[in-house]
Amino acid sequence: MSNEKISTPSSGYLMLFVFLLLFIGGIAAIFITRSPWFGALIFFSLFILPGFVLVNPNGSRVLLLFGKYIGTIKKNGLFWVNPFYTKQKISLRARNFDSERLKVNDKLGNPIIISTILVWRVQDTHKSAFDVDNYENFVRIQTDAAVRELASKYPYDNFADEGTDEDITLRSSMSEVNEALEKELEDRLAIAGIEVLESRIGYLAYANEIASAMLRRQQATAIVAARHKIVEGAVSMVEMALAELSRKEIITLDEERKAAMVSNLMVILCSDKDASPVVNAGTLNT
């Protein structure tokens, strides 16, 4: 529950006129009458001066009277308040925070490097001013903690040989991961009255000690997948070739000749290099 109270003090322009009238009038009266008693006007004008408050757009001032919370001014303009008020300035503008690149372990225990980009702003000035010691430092520390928590929930990627079948991974499910990160940050920063406008993963990679090994692993996985497709296509082509030869009765092959033909075609179709043609100048049996 928010304890923030919006304060709307009186306009400062009237008091500015009173201040100038007392200050300039007091100086003029002293010079004209040569009486020091008019110095009281100058003293009173200087007493008024600390009560002026200037609030810029998307800014605020938290008002305290001897430790008691009075309210928060969020309306921009020039105002005048009790001169004994303490006025704490808190910006309500949106801010960017690019966290440091952290070395953490993912769900499978693999070391990864990860960072996040956070867009936030103060929503509740009472919580930001009094519920935490330093809300800006609080945002930095809690963001790092949320990133570590997020990385431990998901694997970097799926690998069949590890028996993982995760629907969400850090590398391929950025929308879901960013949504989970935003929810985690909202829960953590709510105590400081911070509104999370946007959060997303800014940097993601394997740690240096395993980066080269994981790259070779990904390459091997891609090669295996490509070879699988090649073998499927080659088997289909060999089957089609034998069926067409048999249907059109171009040549009659026994089982031994079929096996030799299948072997030659599979070698040619599955090879990663171009085959060198060999012309048979003899008969079928030579």
C-alpha positions in Angstrom: 0.0 0.0 0.0 1.4 3.4 -1.0 1.8 6.1 1.7 2.6 8.8 -0.8 0.6 12.1 -0.4 0.4 14.6 -3.2 1.0 18.1 -1.9 -0.2 21.2 -3.8 1.4 24.3 -2.1 0.6 27.9 -2.9 2.0 29.6 -6.0 5.4 31.2 -5.4 4.9 34.2 -7.6 2.9 36.1 -5.0 5.5 35.4 -2.3 8.3 36.4 -4.8 6.6 39.8 -5.1 6.4 40.1 -1.3 10.1 39.1 -1.0 11.2 41.7 -3.5 9.0 44.3 -1.9 10.4 43.7 1.6 14.0 43.3 0.6 14.2 46.3 -1.8 11.9 48.4 0.4 14.0 47.7 3.5 17.2 48.7 1.8 15.6 51.9 0.5 14.1 52.8 3.8 17.5 52.4 5.6 19.2 54.7 3.1 16.3 57.3 3.3 15.6 57.3 7.0 19.1 56.2 8.2 17.2 54.1 10.8 18.5 50.5 11.4 15.0 49.4 12.4 14.1 48.9 8.8 16.6 46.1 8.8 13.8 43.9 10.2 12.2 44.0 6.8 15.4 42.7 5.2 15.6 40.0 7.8 12.0 38.9 7.3 12.5 38.8 3.5 15.5 36.5 4.0 13.4 34.3 6.2 10.9 33.9 3.4 13.6 33.0 0.8 14.2 29.3 1.8 10.5 28.6 1.3 10.7 28.9 -2.5 10.5 25.6 -4.4 11.1 25.1 -8.1 9.9 21.9 -9.6 10.8 21.0 -13.2 8.7 18.9 -15.5 8.9 15.2 -14.5 10.5 16.2 -11.2 9.3 16.1 -7.6 10.1 17.4 -4.2 9.5 15.4 -1.0 8.7 17.6 1.9 9.7 16.9 5.5 9.1 18.9 8.7 11.6 17.9 11.4 11.5 14.3 10.2 7.8 14.1 9.5 6.6 13.4 6.0 4.4 16.2 4.8 3.8 15.3 1.1 5.3 15.3 -2.4 5.1 18.0 -4.9 4.8 16.6 -8.4 3.2 19.5 -10.2 5.9 21.6 -12.0 6.2 25.3 -11.4 7.4 27.8 -8.7 5.9 27.3 -5.3 6.3 28.6 -1.7 6.1 26.3 1.3 7.0 26.5 5.0 10.6 27.7 5.2 11.3 25.0 7.8 10.5 22.2 5.4 13.3 20.0 4.1 12.9 19.5 0.4 14.3 16.3 -1.1 14.6 16.3 -4.9 13.6 13.0 -6.7 13.4 12.8 -10.5 10.4 11.1 -12.1 12.0 10.8 -15.6 12.6 7.4 -17.3 16.2 6.2 -16.9 18.3 3.6 -18.7 20.5 1.2 -16.8 22.9 -1.1 -18.6 24.2 -3.7 -16.1 27.7 -5.1 -16.0 28.4 -8.3 -17.9 28.0 -11.0 -15.2 29.6 -14.4 -15.2 26.9 -16.9 -14.0 25.9 -20.5 -14.5 22.8 -21.5 -16.5 20.4 -24.3 -15.5 22.8 -26.9 -16.8 25.8 -25.4 -14.9 27.5 -24.0 -18.0 29.3 -20.7 -17.3 27.8 -17.9 -19.4 28.3 -14.1 -19.7 25.0 -12.1 -19.5 23.9 -8.5 -19.0 20.6 -6.7 -19.1 19.2 -3.3 -20.2 16.6 -1.8 -17.9 14.3 1.2 -18.4 12.8 2.4 -15.1 11.5 5.4 -13.3 10.3 6.4 -9.8 6.6 5.8 -9.3 6.1 6.1 -5.5 8.4 8.8 -4.0 7.5 7.8 -0.5 8.9 4.3 -0.9 11.9 5.6 -2.9 12.8 8.1 -0.2 12.1 6.2 3.0 11.7 2.4 2.4 15.2 1.9 1.0 18.5 3.6 1.8 19.6 4.6 -1.7 17.1 3.7 -4.4 19.5 4.1 -7.3 22.0 1.7 -5.8 19.1 -0.6 -4.9 18.1 -0.7 -8.6 21.6 -1.7 -9.6 22.1 -4.4 -7.0 18.6 -5.9 -7.5 19.0 -6.0 -11.3 22.2 -8.0 -11.0 20.4 -10.4 -8.6 17.5 -10.8 -10.9 19.8 -11.6 -13.8 21.6 -14.3 -11.8 18.2 -15.7 -10.8 16.9 -15.8 -14.3 20.1 -17.5 -15.7 19.8 -20.3 -13.2 16.2 -21.1 -14.4 16.9 -21.7 -18.1 19.6 -23.5 -20.1 21.6 -21.5 -22.6 20.6 -23.9 -25.4 19.2 -27.4 -26.0 21.5 -30.4 -26.6 20.1 -33.8 -27.4 23.1 -35.6 -25.8 22.3 -34.1 -22.5 18.8 -35.2 -22.5 17.4 -31.7 -22.3 14.1 -30.9 -23.9 13.5 -27.4 -22.6 10.9 -25.3 -24.5 12.4 -22.1 -23.3 16.2 -21.3 -23.6 18.2 -18.2 -23.1 19.4 -18.1 -26.7 16.3 -19.0 -28.7 13.4 -17.7 -26.5 14.2 -14.1 -26.0 10.6 -12.9 -25.8 9.7 -15.4 -23.0 13.0 -14.7 -21.2 12.6 -11.0 -21.3 9.1 -11.3 -20.0 10.3 -13.5 -17.1 13.1 -11.0 -16.4 10.6 -8.1 -16.3 8.3 -9.9 -13.9 11.3 -10.7 -11.6 12.4 -7.1 -11.6 8.9 -5.8 -10.9 8.7 -8.0 -7.8 12.1 -7.0 -6.6 11.9 -3.2 -7.2 8.3 -2.7 -6.0 9.6 -2.2 -2.4 11.4 0.9 -3.6 8.5 2.3 -5.6 10.2 1.7 -8.9 8.2 1.1 -12.1 9.8 -1.2 -14.7 9.1 0.2 -18.1 11.2 -2.3 -20.1 13.8 -4.9 -19.5 15.7 -7.2 -21.9 18.8 -9.2 -22.3 21.6 -6.9 -23.6 24.4 -9.4 -24.0 24.5 -13.2 -23.9 27.4 -15.6 -24.7 29.3 -18.6 -23.3 32.2 -17.8 -20.9 35.6 -17.7 -22.5 36.8 -21.0 -21.1 34.1 -23.0 -22.8 33.2 -20.7 -25.8 35.4 -22.5 -28.3 34.3 -26.0 -27.2 30.6 -25.0 -27.4 31.2 -23.5 -30.8 32.6 -26.8 -32.1 29.7 -28.6 -30.4 27.1 -26.4 -32.2 29.0 -26.9 -35.5 29.0 -30.6 -35.0 25.2 -30.6 -34.3 24.6 -28.6 -37.4 26.8 -31.0 -39.5 24.9 -34.0 -38.1 21.6 -32.5 -38.9 22.7 -31.6 -42.4 24.1 -35.2 -43.0 20.8 -36.6 -41.8 18.9 -34.6 -44.5 21.5 -35.6 -47.1 21.1 -39.4 -46.3 17.3 -39.1 -46.4 17.5 -37.5 -49.8 20.1 -40.0 -51.1 18.0 -43.0 -50.0 15.0 -41.6 -51.7 16.9 -40.9 -54.9 18.4 -44.5 -54.9 15.0 -46.0 -54.3 13.6 -43.9 -57.2 16.4 -44.9 -59.5 16.0 -48.6 -58.9 12.2 -48.3 -59.3 12.5 -46.5 -62.6 15.1 -48.9 -64.0 12.8 -51.8 -63.1 9.7 -50.2 -64.4 11.1 -49.3 -67.7 13.0 -52.6 -68.0 16.2 -50.8 -69.1 18.4 -53.4 -67.3 17.8 -56.4 -65.1 20.0 -56.4 -62.0 20.5 -59.2 -59.7 20.9 -58.7 -55.9 24.6 -58.4 -56.1 24.5 -55.8 -58.9 21.8 -53.9 -57.0 23.9 -53.8 -53.9 26.9 -52.5 -55.9 24.8 -49.9 -57.5 23.3 -48.8 -54.2 26.7 -48.6 -52.6 28.1 -46.4 -55.5 25.1 -44.1 -55.6 25.2 -43.6 -51.8 28.9 -42.8 -51.9 28.4 -40.2 -54.7 25.3 -38.6 -53.2 26.6 -38.5 -49.6 30.1 -37.4 -50.3 31.2 -33.9 -49.4 33.3 -33.7 -52.6 32.5 -34.0 -56.2 32.8 -37.6 -57.6 35.3 -38.3 -60.5 33.5 -40.1 -63.3 34.9 -43.4 -64.6 33.8 -44.7 -68.0 33.5 -48.4 -68.3 34.7 -49.4 -71.8 34.0 -53.1 -71.4 30.9 -55.2 -71.0 28.7 -55.3 -68.0 30.6 -58.3 -66.7 34.1 -56.8 -67.0 
